[in-house]
Amino acid sequence: GAGVSQSPSNKVTEKGKDVELRCDPISGHTALYWYRQRLGQGLEFLIYFQGNSAPDKSGLPSDRFSAERTGESVSTLTIQRTQQEDSAVYLCASSFPSGTTDTQYFGPGTRLTVL
Amino acid sequence: GENVEQHPSTLSVQEGDSAVIKCTYSDSASNYFPWYKQELGKRPQLIIDIRSNVGEKKDQRIAVTLNKTAKHFSLHITETQPEDSAVYFCAAISGGGADGLTFGKGTHLIIQP
């Protein structure tokens, strides 16, 4: 079946503008994760959704970052007043929790460049 | 929170030789340890994973070992091939997953022909 998809694949924006990144998880996957990957670095966890609930938002880098999820489907990550340090690839992953920790499948990412 | 250390950062081996990448973790509650392979510009792809109730798992040329007492786990690739060249990330997660995966910084594996 279809994997995790993300849009846009690339986004170039000017410093100070707002951006919205979208993630479509695998159908039926109730858990959804956002990660950030800076150039040449590992992945940094941002936020987790179980259904449309995000129990802990402390991983978000600043109050300029917010995320929402509609039911058990699409999620959007919004970055307000973008800064150059926000430039990174933003990856989304989904999994189907079955009582134990489950495999996360990653989307292709959105490469964000803030000029 | 969890902290994952990964070594080496770069590993160069001759084609056909074995490669070993090692990771340590800090949170004794972590119970799931996946390994991802990421080719340049591509998404991370799961290659193997291990849960805390298992000491070793093998899938063809790839194996992972877990030592819960020492809190370390390793990836072993035998008979390396050029297509194994990539960045490999280890990760750890605890409980139901609400804290997300904590990743190591990655190992750039280079297979020399």
Interface residues (C-beta under 8 A of the other chain):
Chain A: A31 Y33 Y35 Q41 G42 L43 E44 F45 L46 I47 Y48 Q50 P55 D56 G59 L91 S95 P97 T100 T101 D102 T103 Q104 Y105 F106 G107 P108 G109
Chain B: Q6 N31 Y32 P34 Y36 K42 R43 P44 Q45 L46 D49 R51 F89 A91 I93 S94 G95 G96 G97 A98 D99 G100 L101 T102 F103 G104 K105 G106
